[in-house]
Amino acid sequence: MEPTYSYAWIIPFIPLPVTVLVGLGLLFIPNATKNLRRMWTFISVSLLSIALYFSINIFIQQVNGSSIYQYLWSWTINNDLSLEFGYLIDSLTSIMLILITTVGIMVLIYSDNYMFYDQGYLRFFAYLNFFNASMFGLVTSSNIIQIYFFWELVGMCSYLLIGFWFTRTIAANACQKAFVTNRVGDFGLLLGILGLYWITGSFEFQDLFKIFNLLVHNNTINIFFAALCASLLFLGAIAKSAQFPLHVWLPDAMEGPTPISALIHAATMVAAGIFLVARLFPLFINLPYIMYFISLIGIITVLLGATLALAQRDIKKSLAYSTMSQLGYIMLAMGIGSYQAALFHLITHAYSKALLFLESGSIIHSMEPIVGYSPDKSQNMFFMGGLKKYVPITKTTFVLGTLSLCGIPPLACFWSKDEILNDSWLYSPIFAIIAYSTAGLTAFYMFRVYLLTFDGHLRIHFKNWNGAKSRSLYSISIWGKEESSLILNNKKRFLSEIKNKNEKMVFFFSKKTYKIGNYARNIMFSFSMYFGNEITSFTYPHESDSTMLLPICVLSLFTLFVGFIGIPLDQEIIDLDMLSKCLTPSINLLHKNAHYSVDWYEFLINAIFSVSITLFGIVIASFFYGSVYSFLKNWNLINSFETKGQKSIFLDLIVNVIHNWSYNRGYIDTFFTLYLTRNLIKLSELTHFFDKWLIDGITNGVGVAGFFVGEGIKYVGRGRISSYLFVYLFYVSIFFFGIYYFFVL
């Protein structure tokens, strides 16, 4: 046994001290805890760095060919049931640990600046560390019951973090929507676990897979029941990884803070569903119909997510639908049996999408000084434009993340997505056509996001300060507002305000004031423009602080280089193939050491084809949203395209249909509201009516009838025992006569 393995049980407990101490501190010594709040960031990063050290050691040992290690503690034992808790170390666990810790550290560093002026700063870090602990417990679980336990904890943390700004109605509704949607999947997962235990009599993965495979091969199992249990298990993954039709919670989850979007809803929690399918892959692979069902859900999600991202205006929701589509690629790869490609794309997509979400937070912060803290405006790409002049580092890294997600070599997602596309062609030409087409759509909507955000000119309209309604210069947080607004009457007063801008005070709900120092999350410069005698003031966006740029730059390096672990190297040339050693099922029916050789000619042909489709999508996006369109229009090269005619009307109709479909989320939310939510409300009202007037009515009616009968008999009998006895025997005889009549005759 490797020495690191004996201490691996510590990993899920490493982030917990911050959650416990912050909670106790806020309860007993709130002032001291709040005054030292930045200390908790340092402690959080330090503890997660320790977890990263353990994770790297475990990963290296797995690469070097270490065997699976499992350690168990008995929890409850009786004659019929034995439950054990423990941890399992294998290649899948090592990969997920590396992913969680690296992205988690970057998000913690980023969040220190992003959430600095928020009153919920400490609460945010307490939730974040508890989520990391829950996720560690999930990926190291040794049995399926333990996975379910941490599965629910992860869902609870997601609920708390989506609704972090619970004073906003839309955020409160979003966390409830995520909770209810995931309850559907979690209930299915629980039923699947119980059904699997009914079949195999075990919760432990090794025993469970051996018994299940033996039953299937000997044909001593009800295949229909086994497939039903597997489908219920997969239902949990559908909800957690935002697959169709339980994807509706993910776009609304963007109401949470942007670091949460990067960590939970791009890299880790949504990966839990993929992890579950990967962990249970040896079970699913014995059920071909279930594998086809997984691939079918995956390809539907791939196409649906891409089409719904085409017309979104909110930058985070566009990235959310992109996440949904890319997770569909991973699920498709799992369904067609391409296990290595699925996990490889999980890694590359996690880093690329975490990078894009953190950059979106930087962009939102650059817009808040202009539009105020209003997500409808600060996250609306139609209010942006021309930001490449003001946020050059964010722009450069955003390009890297966008190109990677589109599948442009040699960036990370190219290697993994190209492998999935090739494997899908071998599995089903129809699936391959949809997957390749979606690759073009991915390039279109991602460059649409880039062009609307960074290209052209800033599209927000600024108000005239002279006589116009006052507007805030700073927008700190949903939890705070400015003590005063900037109203300019002349140039002298304007310059005076600018000179002393760092001395402005901010009023929070706690009735405590804070100064905006040099470490503020946005450094803003105000300028004045003169149009005749009219003075107009506006605020230029500025690059984020170094504590926000550092994680972005580090994730950019991952986006640049992590894909190289998947370069198809011939094993005759190099003996160490990291991908084949680590991205294989640890408890599997496949051959780990299967020898293969690389056909570089075929690889290049497939790569050229996929990259060509991607470039075509980029060109179309540039035509509609970039300077290319303006250039062509100015030179009258597209006038014929805009002339009135049947083709133009037909094209406009198609564009409008696609736009309405995408902007209205495919009408899926509307469908759920009209035919599911309302019917459930009507059913609950009917049940309530039935319970109130029938069930309770019978009970209450019997009591009332007994009261009146008693009152009536009281006056009939007039206190004579013989009269009471006569009435009693009379009713008893009627009762028995009724029984005889209905049941005997």
URBELQUI-V70887 format. One record per residue. N is the residue number from 1. SS is DSSP state (a for helix, b for strand, c for the rest). D_FIRST is the distance of its C-alpha to the first C-alpha in Angstrom with 2 decimals. Layout:
N_SS_D_FIRST + N_SS_D_FIRST
This chain:
1_c_0.00 + 2_c_3.80 + 3_a_6.39 + 4_a_8.50 + 5_a_6.98 + 6_a_7.81 + 7_c_11.20 + 8_a_11.86 + 9_a_14.14 + 10_a_16.49 + 11_a_17.50 + 12_a_20.15 + 13_a_21.66 + 14_a_22.10 + 15_c_25.50 + 16_a_26.86 + 17_a_28.41 + 18_a_30.93 + 19_a_32.06 + 20_a_32.47 + 21_a_34.15 + 22_a_36.43 + 23_a_37.49 + 24_a_38.26 + 25_a_39.95 + 26_a_42.19 + 27_a_43.07 + 28_a_43.94 + 29_c_44.54 + 30_a_45.31 + 31_a_47.35 + 32_a_44.86 + 33_a_42.01 + 34_a_44.14 + 35_a_45.27 + 36_c_41.72 + 37_a_40.61 + 38_a_39.54 + 39_a_37.18 + 40_a_35.16 + 41_a_34.73 + 42_a_33.26 + 43_a_30.88 + 44_a_29.88 + 45_a_29.22 + 46_a_27.28 + 47_a_24.97 + 48_a_24.42 + 49_a_23.75 + 50_a_20.87 + 51_a_19.53 + 52_a_20.20 + 53_a_18.19 + 54_a_15.02 + 55_a_16.05 + 56_a_16.66 + 57_a_13.30 + 58_a_11.70 + 59_a_14.54 + 60_a_14.18 + 61_a_10.62 + 62_a_12.10 + 63_a_15.09 + 64_c_13.38 + 65_c_12.29 + 66_c_8.67 + 67_c_8.64 + 68_c_9.57 + 69_b_7.68 + 70_b_10.26 + 71_b_11.12 + 72_b_14.76 + 73_b_17.53 + 74_b_20.76 + 75_b_23.70 + 76_b_26.57 + 77_b_27.00 + 78_c_30.27 + 79_c_31.68 + 80_c_31.91 + 81_c_29.25 + 82_b_25.68 + 83_b_24.26 + 84_b_20.75 + 85_b_19.42 + 86_b_15.91 + 87_b_14.12 + 88_b_12.97 + 89_b_11.25 + 90_c_12.73 + 91_a_15.31 + 92_a_18.10 + 93_a_16.52 + 94_a_15.75 + 95_a_19.36 + 96_a_20.92 + 97_a_19.26 + 98_a_20.64 + 99_a_23.95 + 100_a_24.39 + 101_a_23.64 + 102_a_25.75 + 103_a_28.68 + 104_a_28.41 + 105_a_28.78 + 106_a_31.73 + 107_a_33.38 + 108_a_33.08 + 109_a_34.78 + 110_a_37.37 + 111_a_38.08 + 112_a_38.98 + 113_a_42.09 + 114_a_42.71 + 115_c_42.85 + 116_c_44.29 + 117_c_47.70 + 118_c_46.58 + 119_c_47.16 + 120_c_43.96 + 121_a_41.79 + 122_a_39.67 + 123_a_39.53 + 124_a_38.32 + 125_a_35.35 + 126_a_34.52 + 127_a_34.48 + 128_a_32.53 + 129_a_29.65 + 130_a_29.63 + 131_a_29.48 + 132_a_26.47 + 133_a_24.65 + 134_a_25.72 + 135_a_24.65 + 136_a_21.12 + 137_a_21.03 + 138_a_22.46 + 139_a_20.04 + 140_c_16.88 + 141_b_18.56 + 142_c_17.02 + 143_b_20.50 + 144_a_23.96 + 145_a_25.58 + 146_a_23.26 + 147_a_24.08 + 148_a_27.73 + 149_a_27.55 + 150_a_26.31 + 151_a_28.56 + 152_a_31.51 + 153_a_30.48 + 154_a_30.31 + 155_a_33.72 + 156_a_35.11 + 157_a_34.12 + 158_a_35.72 + 159_a_38.83 + 160_a_39.08 + 161_a_38.67 + 162_a_41.04 + 163_c_43.60 + 164_c_42.91 + 165_c_46.58 + 166_c_47.77 + 167_c_51.33 + 168_c_51.79 + 169_a_52.75 + 170_a_51.20 + 171_a_47.76 + 172_a_48.03 + 173_a_49.01 + 174_a_46.17 + 175_a_43.45 + 176_a_45.17 + 177_a_45.35 + 178_a_41.65 + 179_a_40.93 + 180_a_43.24 + 181_a_42.16 + 182_a_38.47 + 183_a_39.43 + 184_a_40.75 + 185_a_37.46 + 186_a_35.42 + 187_a_37.72 + 188_a_37.23 + 189_a_33.44 + 190_a_33.71 + 191_a_36.01 + 192_a_33.71 + 193_a_30.74 + 194_a_33.04 + 195_a_34.40 + 196_a_31.00 + 197_a_30.16 + 198_a_33.58 + 199_a_32.73 + 200_a_29.19 + 201_c_28.93 + 202_c_25.47 + 203_c_24.14 + 204_b_20.49 + 205_a_20.05 + 206_a_18.52 + 207_a_21.14 + 208_a_23.81 + 209_a_23.59 + 210_a_23.53 + 211_a_26.48 + 212_a_28.39 + 213_a_28.13 + 214_a_29.21 + 215_a_32.15 + 216_a_33.25 + 217_a_33.16 + 218_c_35.04 + 219_c_37.46 + 220_c_37.20 + 221_c_36.86 + 222_c_39.53 + 223_a_38.81 + 224_a_41.05 + 225_a_39.22 + 226_a_35.80 + 227_a_37.18 + 228_a_38.62 + 229_a_35.32 + 230_a_33.62 + 231_a_36.55 + 232_a_36.19 + 233_a_32.52 + 234_a_33.61 + 235_a_36.38 + 236_a_33.93 + 237_a_32.65 + 238_a_36.32 + 239_a_37.18 + 240_a_34.19 + 241_c_34.33 + 242_c_38.15 + 243_c_39.00 + 244_c_42.53 + 245_c_44.16 + 246_c_42.06 + 247_c_41.99 + 248_a_44.96 + 249_a_43.05 + 250_a_41.37 + 251_a_44.55 + 252_a_45.73 + 253_a_42.40 + 254_a_43.50 + 255_a_45.64 + 256_c_42.69 + 257_c_42.06 + 258_a_41.17 + 259_a_37.74 + 260_a_36.83 + 261_a_38.13 + 262_a_35.86 + 263_a_32.65 + 264_c_33.06 + 265_c_35.60 + 266_c_34.56 + 267_c_30.87 + 268_c_28.75 + 269_a_30.44 + 270_a_32.31 + 271_a_29.08 + 272_a_27.82 + 273_a_30.02 + 274_a_28.67 + 275_a_25.09 + 276_a_26.15 + 277_a_27.74 + 278_a_24.75 + 279_a_22.41 + 280_c_25.03 + 281_a_25.90 + 282_a_24.87 + 283_a_27.37 + 284_a_30.12 + 285_c_30.09 + 286_c_31.43 + 287_c_34.43 + 288_a_36.55 + 289_a_39.06 + 290_a_36.48 + 291_a_35.11 + 292_a_38.71 + 293_a_39.30 + 294_a_36.37 + 295_a_37.76 + 296_a_41.25 + 297_a_40.34 + 298_a_38.56 + 299_a_41.60 + 300_a_44.00 + 301_a_42.04 + 302_a_41.93 + 303_a_45.72 + 304_a_46.57 + 305_a_44.55 + 306_a_46.14 + 307_a_49.66 + 308_a_49.37 + 309_c_48.34 + 310_c_51.48 + 311_c_53.94 + 312_c_51.98 + 313_c_53.42 + 314_b_50.65 + 315_a_48.17 + 316_a_45.18 + 317_a_46.18 + 318_a_46.54 + 319_a_42.96 + 320_a_41.94 + 321_a_43.55 + 322_a_41.94 + 323_a_38.53 + 324_a_39.57 + 325_a_40.59 + 326_a_37.44 + 327_a_35.27 + 328_a_37.58 + 329_a_36.61 + 330_a_32.92 + 331_a_33.80 + 332_a_36.05 + 333_a_33.28 + 334_a_31.08 + 335_a_34.07 + 336_c_34.85 + 337_c_31.30 + 338_c_30.60 + 339_a_27.15 + 340_a_26.21 + 341_a_29.59 + 342_a_29.37 + 343_a_26.14 + 344_a_27.41 + 345_a_30.68 + 346_a_29.00 + 347_a_27.49 + 348_a_30.70 + 349_a_32.97 + 350_a_31.11 + 351_a_31.62 + 352_a_35.14 + 353_a_36.31 + 354_a_34.87 + 355_a_36.82 + 356_a_39.96 + 357_a_39.84 + 358_a_39.48 + 359_a_42.36 + 360_a_44.38 + 361_a_44.00 + 362_a_45.34 + 363_a_48.21 + 364_a_49.00 + 365_a_49.22 + 366_a_51.54 + 367_a_53.79 + 368_a_53.92 + 369_a_56.37 + 370_a_58.75 + 371_a_58.60 + 372_c_57.37 + 373_c_54.38 + 374_c_55.04 + 375_a_52.22 + 376_a_54.95 + 377_a_56.13 + 378_a_53.31 + 379_c_51.04 + 380_b_53.90 + 381_a_53.80 + 382_a_57.56 + 383_a_58.15 + 384_c_56.06 + 385_c_56.77 + 386_c_57.16 + 387_a_54.12 + 388_a_53.06 + 389_a_55.66 + 390_c_54.17 + 391_c_50.39 + 392_a_49.66 + 393_a_45.96 + 394_a_45.33 + 395_a_47.46 + 396_a_45.58 + 397_a_42.13 + 398_a_43.57 + 399_a_44.78 + 400_a_41.32 + 401_a_39.81 + 402_a_42.75 + 403_a_42.60 + 404_a_38.88 + 405_a_39.42 + 406_a_42.38 + 407_c_40.33 + 408_c_41.94 + 409_c_40.07 + 410_c_38.12 + 411_c_36.97 + 412_a_33.76 + 413_a_35.11 + 414_a_37.09 + 415_a_34.19 + 416_a_32.70 + 417_a_36.07 + 418_a_37.51 + 419_a_34.75 + 420_a_35.43 + 421_a_39.16 + 422_a_38.81 + 423_a_36.68 + 424_a_39.15 + 425_a_42.00 + 426_a_40.43 + 427_a_39.94 + 428_c_43.32 + 429_a_46.11 + 430_a_47.29 + 431_a_43.94 + 432_a_43.82 + 433_a_47.33 + 434_a_46.50 + 435_a_43.27 + 436_a_45.12 + 437_a_48.03 + 438_a_45.80 + 439_a_44.38 + 440_a_48.00 + 441_a_48.44 + 442_a_45.34 + 443_a_46.90 + 444_a_50.19 + 445_a_49.10 + 446_a_46.68 + 447_a_49.44 + 448_a_51.83 + 449_a_49.73 + 450_a_49.67 + 451_a_53.40 + 452_a_54.53 + 453_a_52.55 + 454_a_53.07 + 455_c_55.98 + 456_c_59.69 + 457_c_61.03 + 458_c_60.15 + 459_c_61.71 + 460_c_61.91 + 461_c_65.50 + 462_c_66.29 + 463_c_68.90 + 464_b_71.89 + 465_c_71.62 + 466_c_75.40 + 467_c_76.30 + 468_c_73.20 + 469_c_70.91 + 470_c_68.54 + 471_b_64.94 + 472_c_61.92 + 473_c_60.79 + 474_c_57.28 + 475_c_55.06 + 476_c_52.26 + 477_c_50.67 + 478_c_51.47 + 479_c_51.41 + 480_b_54.13 + 481_b_57.48 + 482_b_59.75 + 483_c_62.31 + 484_c_64.88 + 485_c_65.34 + 486_b_66.74 + 487_c_70.37 + 488_c_72.18 + 489_c_75.92 + 490_c_76.40 + 491_a_74.69 + 492_a_74.88 + 493_a_73.06 + 494_a_70.43 + 495_a_69.68 + 496_a_69.60 + 497_a_67.00 + 498_a_64.84 + 499_a_65.14 + 500_c_63.95 + 501_a_61.39 + 502_a_58.52 + 503_a_60.45 + 504_c_60.61 + 505_b_59.21 + 506_b_57.15 + 507_b_57.75 + 508_b_54.91 + 509_c_54.97 + 510_c_53.95 + 511_c_57.29 + 512_c_55.58 + 513_b_56.34 + 514_b_54.09 + 515_b_55.17 + 516_c_53.99 + 517_c_52.69 + 518_c_51.50 + 519_c_47.98 + 520_c_49.36 + 521_c_47.49 + 522_b_50.50 + 523_c_52.82 + 524_c_56.10 + 525_b_59.31 + 526_b_62.56 + 527_b_65.51 + 528_b_69.02 + 529_b_70.90 + 530_b_74.66 + 531_b_76.60 + 532_c_80.18 + 533_c_80.60 + 534_b_77.52 + 535_b_74.34 + 536_b_71.02 + 537_b_67.73 + 538_b_64.23 + 539_b_60.75 + 540_b_58.84 + 541_c_55.08 + 542_c_52.92 + 543_c_49.40 + 544_b_46.67 + 545_c_45.32 + 546_a_42.58 + 547_a_39.99 + 548_a_40.58 + 549_a_40.88 + 550_a_37.66 + 551_a_35.33 + 552_a_37.68 + 553_a_37.48 + 554_a_33.67 + 555_a_33.46 + 556_a_36.10 + 557_a_33.84 + 558_a_31.12 + 559_a_33.93 + 560_a_35.00 + 561_a_31.81 + 562_a_29.05 + 563_a_30.83 + 564_a_30.27 + 565_a_26.69 + 566_a_28.50 + 567_c_31.12 + 568_c_31.45 + 569_c_30.56 + 570_c_31.09 + 571_c_28.02 + 572_c_30.40 + 573_c_30.99 + 574_c_27.52 + 575_c_24.26 + 576_c_22.15 + 577_c_23.14 + 578_a_21.30 + 579_a_23.15 + 580_a_22.44 + 581_a_18.68 + 582_a_18.37 + 583_c_21.50 + 584_c_20.92 + 585_c_20.27 + 586_c_16.67 + 587_c_18.14 + 588_c_21.15 + 589_c_24.06 + 590_c_24.43 + 591_c_23.54 + 592_c_20.89 + 593_c_21.97 + 594_c_25.66 + 595_c_27.76 + 596_c_30.49 + 597_c_33.13 + 598_c_34.84 + 599_c_38.56 + 600_a_39.50 + 601_a_43.09 + 602_a_42.20 + 603_a_39.77 + 604_a_42.57 + 605_a_45.14 + 606_a_43.05 + 607_a_42.22 + 608_a_45.92 + 609_a_46.92 + 610_a_44.54 + 611_a_45.38 + 612_a_49.07 + 613_a_48.90 + 614_a_47.17 + 615_a_49.85 + 616_a_52.52 + 617_a_51.19 + 618_a_51.23 + 619_a_54.82 + 620_a_55.97 + 621_a_54.45 + 622_a_56.22 + 623_a_59.41 + 624_a_59.44 + 625_a_57.94 + 626_c_58.13 + 627_a_60.86 + 628_a_61.39 + 629_a_63.20 + 630_a_65.42 + 631_a_66.26 + 632_a_67.30 + 633_a_69.26 + 634_a_71.10 + 635_c_72.16 + 636_c_73.36 + 637_c_70.98 + 638_c_69.91 + 639_c_73.25 + 640_a_73.67 + 641_a_70.34 + 642_a_71.61 + 643_c_75.04 + 644_c_76.06 + 645_c_75.75 + 646_a_74.05 + 647_a_70.98 + 648_a_70.56 + 649_a_71.01 + 650_a_68.58 + 651_a_66.00 + 652_a_66.52 + 653_a_66.04 + 654_a_62.70 + 655_a_61.54 + 656_a_62.65 + 657_a_60.95 + 658_a_57.64 + 659_a_57.99 + 660_a_58.86 + 661_a_56.03 + 662_a_53.49 + 663_a_55.01 + 664_c_55.29 + 665_a_51.67 + 666_a_52.76 + 667_a_54.70 + 668_a_51.60 + 669_a_51.79 + 670_a_55.49 + 671_a_54.84 + 672_a_52.39 + 673_a_54.93 + 674_a_57.91 + 675_a_56.54 + 676_a_53.50 + 677_a_53.81 + 678_a_57.56 + 679_a_57.37 + 680_a_54.67 + 681_a_56.95 + 682_a_59.89 + 683_a_57.89 + 684_a_56.85 + 685_a_60.50 + 686_a_61.66 + 687_a_59.14 + 688_a_60.29 + 689_a_63.91 + 690_a_63.22 + 691_a_61.44 + 692_a_64.09 + 693_a_67.24 + 694_a_66.40 + 695_a_63.75 + 696_a_64.88 + 697_a_68.45 + 698_a_68.56 + 699_a_67.13 + 700_a_69.47 + 701_a_72.33 + 702_a_72.04 + 703_a_72.17 + 704_a_75.17 + 705_a_76.94 + 706_a_76.47 + 707_a_77.99 + 708_a_81.06 + 709_a_81.54 + 710_a_81.46 + 711_a_83.95 + 712_a_86.21 + 713_a_86.17 + 714_a_87.01 + 715_a_90.36 + 716_a_91.06 + 717_a_90.61 + 718_c_92.54 + 719_c_90.88 + 720_c_91.85 + 721_a_89.21 + 722_a_90.93 + 723_a_90.69 + 724_a_86.95 + 725_a_86.48 + 726_a_88.52 + 727_a_86.50 + 728_a_83.21 + 729_a_84.34 + 730_a_85.65 + 731_a_82.30 + 732_a_80.43 + 733_a_82.78 + 734_a_82.28 + 735_a_78.49 + 736_a_78.62 + 737_a_81.20 + 738_a_78.89 + 739_a_76.02 + 740_a_78.38 + 741_a_79.75 + 742_a_76.48 + 743_a_74.39 + 744_c_77.01 + 745_c_79.84
